[in-house]
């Protein structure tokens, strides 16, 4: 018989606890009610496990019950509540509208401000989570506002030169790029991020390479697209020279074009609000070539299963105005043919205007 170490026993005990909590939560969900305190007693990991395979609506409803019960359980930490918010926000993109996610993001920020204090640096991970949602929802200025709060909190806690500022500063620049606004703010943010002294860990190396790449993105969107090539080479070289990555890993990291800004218009999905067929499920897909300068050429309609023939036209116009980070191989931006953009939309029985659901990006046809 093999000896059992103490660590193995501890791991087994934790797994059993999580399994029991998940089972309790699953039964409560099955009957549609959680007794006071029962949802909070099940930890966030158990909640995550119980929500696997559940519908988006059920996940969000169960998460709200969990959070309600957590108010009465002093043992539930802010970190656990944040994990439950993360599960609900992960389900929100598959819901019928963006309003659930917008509401959850706002609630997360407000609840952590009350629980931790408005000036607490411990709020930063929650601000990042809410900013992720707003970025997905196309609310770039709201995302930037939260990232700017994170910068203020980190500066107050650790000083203006702290390496933790690299992430929110880079992301502020990215939000400006996606919104195609405030070029000066984006420039200052990314330059400041690149001026920070980072360590030599794998994550630090990747973060610095990404900062260089975002500086190249700035040239593609706001400056001179050919000037972005030198920054892309610097980003690639940062990984290629690192013992953590190397040349092949650098080629792989930059082996696919990345959309910087693609403005999918709402209008074609809202202009015929009274026509139920307009909101039936459909798919529109385009193929194109991403040039070394980040523009799109040779745009071709590959598939049109939209309920009205007018939908592809504004989408094609949006793609002609889009900007991409090109594929980088051997340190040089190169053209990438046969890439594409797919937009999916589903039946909306409420017949209300909403954003399209954007599907896989850079999918080959």
C-alpha positions as CSV (number, residue, x, y, z in Angstrom):
1,X,0.0,0.0,0.0
2,X,1.4,3.4,-0.9
3,X,1.8,5.8,2.0
4,X,-0.6,8.8,2.0
5,X,1.1,12.1,2.7
6,X,-0.5,14.9,4.8
7,X,-0.7,17.2,1.8
8,X,-2.7,14.4,-0.1
9,X,-5.1,14.1,2.8
10,X,-5.6,17.9,2.9
11,X,-6.2,18.0,-0.9
12,X,-8.7,15.2,-0.6
13,X,-10.5,16.9,2.2
14,X,-10.8,20.1,0.3
15,X,-12.1,18.3,-2.8
16,X,-14.7,16.5,-0.7
17,X,-15.8,19.8,0.9
18,X,-16.1,21.4,-2.6
19,X,-18.1,18.4,-3.9
20,X,-20.5,18.4,-0.9
21,X,-21.0,22.2,-1.2
22,X,-21.6,21.8,-5.0
23,X,-24.1,19.1,-4.4
24,X,-25.9,21.2,-1.8
25,X,-26.0,24.1,-4.1
26,X,-27.2,22.1,-7.1
27,X,-30.1,20.7,-5.0
28,X,-31.0,24.2,-3.9
29,X,-30.9,25.4,-7.5
30,X,-33.0,22.4,-8.6
31,X,-35.8,23.5,-6.2
32,X,-35.3,27.1,-7.2
33,X,-34.6,28.4,-3.7
34,X,-31.7,28.8,-1.3
35,X,-32.3,28.8,2.4
36,X,-30.9,31.9,4.2
37,X,-27.1,31.5,4.5
38,X,-27.0,28.2,2.5
39,X,-25.8,29.7,-0.7
40,X,-23.1,31.7,1.1
41,X,-21.9,28.6,2.9
42,X,-21.1,27.0,-0.4
43,X,-17.8,28.6,-1.5
44,X,-17.2,30.3,-4.8
45,X,-15.4,27.3,-6.2
46,X,-18.5,25.1,-5.5
47,X,-20.7,27.7,-7.2
48,X,-18.5,27.7,-10.3
49,X,-18.7,23.9,-10.4
50,X,-22.5,23.9,-10.0
51,X,-23.0,26.4,-12.8
52,X,-21.2,24.4,-15.4
53,X,-23.7,23.6,-18.2
54,X,-26.4,25.9,-16.8
55,X,-28.2,28.4,-19.0
56,X,-27.0,32.0,-18.8
57,X,-30.3,33.1,-17.3
58,X,-30.1,30.4,-14.6
59,X,-26.5,31.2,-13.8
60,X,-27.2,34.9,-13.3
61,X,-30.3,34.2,-11.2
62,X,-28.4,31.7,-9.1
63,X,-25.5,34.1,-8.7
64,X,-27.9,36.8,-7.4
65,X,-29.3,34.4,-4.8
66,X,-25.8,33.4,-3.8
67,X,-24.8,37.1,-3.3
68,X,-28.0,37.9,-1.4
69,X,-27.3,35.0,1.0
70,X,-23.7,36.1,1.3
71,X,-24.8,39.3,3.0
72,X,-25.7,37.3,6.1
73,X,-22.5,35.2,6.2
74,X,-19.6,37.0,7.6
75,X,-17.3,34.2,6.5
76,X,-17.8,35.0,2.8
77,X,-14.9,37.1,1.6
78,X,-14.9,39.9,-1.0
79,X,-12.7,37.7,-3.2
80,X,-15.3,34.9,-3.2
81,X,-18.0,37.3,-4.1
82,X,-15.9,38.6,-6.9
83,X,-15.5,35.1,-8.2
84,X,-19.3,34.7,-8.3
85,X,-19.6,38.0,-10.2
86,X,-17.0,36.7,-12.6
87,X,-19.1,33.6,-13.3
88,X,-22.2,35.7,-13.9
89,X,-20.3,38.1,-16.2
90,X,-19.0,35.1,-18.1
91,X,-22.5,34.0,-18.7
92,X,-23.8,37.5,-19.6
93,X,-22.5,37.5,-23.2
94,X,-24.8,34.6,-24.0
95,X,-27.8,36.4,-22.6
96,X,-30.3,38.1,-24.9
97,X,-29.0,41.6,-24.2
98,X,-26.0,43.5,-22.7
99,X,-28.1,45.0,-19.9
100,X,-27.5,42.2,-17.5
101,X,-23.8,42.5,-17.8
102,X,-23.8,46.2,-17.5
103,X,-25.8,46.0,-14.4
104,X,-23.6,43.3,-12.9
105,X,-20.4,45.3,-13.6
106,X,-21.8,48.4,-11.9
107,X,-23.0,46.4,-8.9
108,X,-19.6,44.7,-8.6
109,X,-17.8,48.1,-8.5
110,X,-20.2,49.6,-6.0
111,X,-20.3,46.6,-3.7
112,X,-16.5,46.4,-3.4
113,X,-16.3,50.2,-2.9
114,X,-18.6,49.8,0.1
115,X,-17.0,46.7,1.5
116,X,-13.4,47.6,1.0
117,X,-13.5,51.4,1.1
118,X,-13.3,53.7,-2.0
119,X,-9.6,54.2,-1.5
120,X,-8.6,50.6,-1.0
121,X,-6.0,49.2,-3.5
122,X,-7.7,45.8,-2.9
123,X,-10.5,47.0,-5.3
124,X,-8.1,46.9,-8.3
125,X,-8.9,43.3,-9.3
126,X,-12.6,44.0,-9.2
127,X,-12.1,47.1,-11.3
128,X,-10.2,45.0,-13.9
129,X,-13.1,42.5,-14.0
130,X,-15.7,45.2,-14.6
131,X,-13.5,46.9,-17.2
132,X,-13.2,43.6,-19.0
133,X,-17.0,43.5,-19.3
134,X,-17.4,47.1,-20.5
135,X,-14.7,46.4,-23.1
136,X,-16.7,43.5,-24.4
137,X,-19.9,45.5,-24.4
138,X,-18.3,48.3,-26.4
139,X,-18.4,50.8,-23.5
140,X,-14.8,51.8,-23.9
141,X,-15.0,55.0,-22.0
142,X,-16.6,53.3,-19.0
143,X,-13.8,50.7,-19.2
144,X,-11.2,53.4,-19.3
145,X,-12.8,55.2,-16.3
146,X,-12.4,52.1,-14.2
147,X,-8.8,51.6,-15.3
148,X,-8.0,55.2,-14.5
149,X,-9.4,54.5,-11.0
150,X,-7.1,51.5,-10.7
151,X,-4.1,53.7,-11.7
152,X,-5.0,56.2,-8.9
153,X,-5.3,53.4,-6.3
154,X,-2.0,51.7,-7.2
155,X,-0.2,55.1,-7.2
156,X,-1.5,56.0,-3.8
157,X,-0.6,52.6,-2.4
158,X,2.7,51.9,-4.1
159,X,3.9,55.1,-5.8
160,X,4.0,56.4,-9.3
161,X,6.7,54.1,-10.5
162,X,5.3,50.8,-9.4
163,X,5.5,48.0,-12.0
164,X,1.8,47.1,-11.3
165,X,0.9,50.3,-13.2
166,X,2.0,48.7,-16.5
167,X,-1.2,46.7,-17.0
168,X,-3.8,49.4,-16.4
169,X,-1.8,52.1,-18.3
170,X,-1.5,49.8,-21.3
171,X,-5.2,48.9,-21.2
172,X,-6.1,52.6,-21.0
173,X,-4.3,53.1,-24.3
174,X,-6.1,50.1,-25.8
175,X,-9.5,51.5,-24.8
176,X,-8.6,54.8,-26.5
177,X,-7.6,52.9,-29.6
178,X,-10.8,50.8,-29.7
179,X,-12.9,54.0,-29.3
180,X,-10.7,55.9,-31.8
181,X,-10.7,58.8,-29.4
182,X,-8.2,60.7,-27.3
183,X,-5.0,59.9,-29.2
184,X,-3.0,62.1,-26.8
185,X,-4.2,60.2,-23.7
186,X,-3.4,56.9,-25.3
187,X,0.1,58.1,-26.3
188,X,0.9,59.3,-22.8
189,X,-0.5,56.2,-21.1
190,X,1.5,53.7,-23.3
191,X,4.7,55.8,-23.1
192,X,4.4,55.9,-19.3
193,X,3.8,52.1,-19.3
194,X,7.0,51.5,-21.3
195,X,9.0,53.8,-19.0
196,X,8.2,51.7,-15.9
197,X,10.9,49.4,-14.6
198,X,9.7,45.8,-14.9
199,X,11.2,42.6,-13.6
200,X,12.6,39.7,-15.7
201,X,9.8,37.2,-15.0
202,X,7.8,35.6,-17.8
203,X,4.8,37.8,-17.1
204,X,7.0,40.9,-17.0
205,X,8.6,40.0,-20.4
206,X,5.2,39.4,-22.0
207,X,3.8,42.7,-20.5
208,X,6.7,44.7,-21.9
209,X,6.3,43.1,-25.3
210,X,2.6,43.8,-25.3
211,X,3.3,47.5,-24.5
212,X,5.6,47.8,-27.5
213,X,2.9,46.1,-29.7
214,X,0.3,48.6,-28.4
215,X,2.6,51.4,-29.2
216,X,2.7,50.0,-32.8
217,X,-1.1,49.8,-32.7
218,X,-1.2,53.5,-31.9
219,X,0.6,54.3,-35.1
220,X,-1.8,52.1,-37.1
221,X,-4.8,53.8,-35.7
222,X,-3.7,57.4,-35.0
223,X,-0.3,57.9,-36.6
224,X,1.5,56.6,-39.6
225,X,0.8,52.8,-40.1
226,X,4.2,52.1,-41.6
227,X,5.8,53.5,-38.5
228,X,4.1,50.8,-36.4
229,X,6.5,48.2,-38.0
230,X,9.5,49.3,-35.8
231,X,7.4,48.9,-32.6
232,X,6.1,45.5,-33.7
233,X,9.7,44.4,-34.3
234,X,10.6,45.6,-30.8
235,X,7.7,43.6,-29.4
236,X,8.7,40.5,-31.3
237,X,12.4,40.9,-30.3
238,X,11.5,41.3,-26.7
239,X,10.1,37.7,-26.7
240,X,12.7,36.3,-29.1
241,X,15.6,37.4,-26.9
242,X,14.0,36.1,-23.7
243,X,15.0,32.8,-22.2
244,X,11.3,32.4,-21.3
245,X,10.2,32.4,-25.0
246,X,12.7,32.5,-27.9
247,X,12.2,33.1,-31.7
248,X,9.7,30.3,-32.3
249,X,7.6,31.3,-29.4
250,X,7.7,34.9,-30.6
251,X,6.5,33.9,-34.0
252,X,3.7,31.9,-32.4
253,X,2.7,34.8,-30.1
254,X,2.3,37.2,-33.0
255,X,1.3,34.5,-35.5
256,X,-2.3,35.8,-36.1
257,X,-3.6,39.3,-36.9
258,X,-5.3,40.9,-34.0
259,X,-8.3,43.4,-34.4
260,X,-7.5,46.7,-32.9
261,X,-10.7,48.5,-33.8
262,X,-13.7,47.1,-35.7
263,X,-16.8,49.3,-35.4
264,X,-19.8,47.0,-35.9
265,X,-22.8,49.4,-36.5
266,X,-26.0,48.9,-34.5
267,X,-28.2,50.5,-37.2
268,X,-28.7,47.5,-39.5
269,X,-29.9,45.5,-36.5
270,X,-32.4,48.1,-35.3
271,X,-33.7,49.8,-38.4
272,X,-36.6,47.4,-38.9
273,X,-37.7,47.1,-35.3
274,X,-41.3,46.1,-36.2
275,X,-40.4,43.3,-38.5
276,X,-40.1,40.0,-36.4
277,X,-38.2,38.3,-39.2
278,X,-35.4,40.9,-39.0
279,X,-34.5,39.5,-35.6
280,X,-34.4,35.9,-36.6
281,X,-31.1,34.0,-36.2
282,X,-28.5,34.6,-38.9
283,X,-24.8,34.8,-39.8
284,X,-22.8,37.2,-42.0
285,X,-19.2,36.3,-42.7
286,X,-16.5,38.1,-44.7
287,X,-13.0,37.0,-45.8
288,X,-10.2,39.4,-46.4
289,X,-6.4,40.0,-46.4
290,X,-4.8,41.9,-43.5
291,X,-2.0,44.0,-44.9
292,X,1.4,44.6,-43.2
293,X,0.1,48.1,-42.4
294,X,-3.0,46.7,-40.6
295,X,-5.6,47.6,-43.1
296,X,-8.0,45.2,-44.8
297,X,-8.0,44.4,-48.5
298,X,-9.7,41.9,-50.9
299,X,-12.9,41.9,-48.7
300,X,-15.3,39.2,-50.0
301,X,-18.7,38.2,-48.6
302,X,-18.3,34.5,-47.8
303,X,-21.6,33.7,-46.2
304,X,-24.9,35.6,-45.8
305,X,-27.6,33.9,-43.8
306,X,-29.1,37.2,-42.6
307,X,-32.9,37.7,-42.6
308,X,-32.5,40.8,-44.8
309,X,-30.2,41.5,-47.7
310,X,-29.3,45.0,-46.4
311,X,-27.3,43.7,-43.4
312,X,-23.9,42.9,-45.2
313,X,-23.5,46.4,-46.6
314,X,-22.8,48.4,-43.4
315,X,-20.7,45.5,-42.1
316,X,-18.5,45.6,-45.2
317,X,-18.1,49.4,-44.8
318,X,-17.1,48.8,-41.1
319,X,-14.5,46.3,-42.2
320,X,-13.0,48.7,-44.7
321,X,-12.5,51.2,-41.9
322,X,-11.2,48.6,-39.5
323,X,-7.6,48.4,-38.3
324,X,-5.7,45.3,-37.3
325,X,-2.3,44.4,-35.7
326,X,-0.7,42.5,-38.5
327,X,0.9,39.1,-38.2
328,X,4.6,39.4,-37.3
329,X,7.1,36.7,-38.4
330,X,10.8,37.0,-37.9
331,X,10.2,40.5,-36.5
332,X,8.6,41.7,-39.7
333,X,4.9,42.5,-40.2
334,X,3.6,40.4,-43.1
335,X,0.4,40.2,-45.1
336,X,-2.2,37.5,-44.1
337,X,-4.7,36.4,-46.7
338,X,-7.9,34.4,-46.1
339,X,-8.8,35.7,-42.7
340,X,-12.3,36.7,-41.8
341,X,-14.9,38.2,-39.6
342,X,-18.2,36.6,-38.6
343,X,-21.2,38.3,-37.0
344,X,-24.0,36.2,-35.5
345,X,-27.3,37.4,-34.3
346,X,-30.2,35.5,-32.6
347,X,-33.9,35.9,-32.3
348,X,-34.9,38.8,-30.0
349,X,-38.6,38.4,-29.1
350,X,-38.6,41.8,-27.4
351,X,-37.8,43.5,-30.7
352,X,-35.5,46.0,-29.1
353,X,-32.3,47.5,-30.7
354,X,-29.2,45.8,-29.5
355,X,-25.6,45.2,-30.5
356,X,-24.8,42.3,-32.8
357,X,-23.1,39.3,-31.3
358,X,-19.7,39.2,-32.8
359,X,-18.4,35.7,-33.6
360,X,-15.0,34.2,-34.1
361,X,-12.4,36.6,-35.4
362,X,-9.6,35.7,-37.8
363,X,-11.3,32.5,-38.6
364,X,-10.1,31.0,-41.9
365,X,-12.6,30.2,-44.6
